[in-house]
């Protein structure tokens, strides 16, 4: 999965070269195609959030999130009963 590649990159530290990937994800989260939006949210962002703070430092991920992705990740935090550093 693509999220596994991104997770590996983020596990190495901040990855500004991934900014375009997250900008693309943000465009999909602000679109009107619910199925595609949901797929991006669950398959991509949840896979990354599951690795924070274990193998991905929160700052490495949070710094790349756009407004809609942040909103989704905050909701995921609430669902999990945690508060990811830098996300709140």
Beta strands, then each sheet from edge to edge (+ up, - down):
end
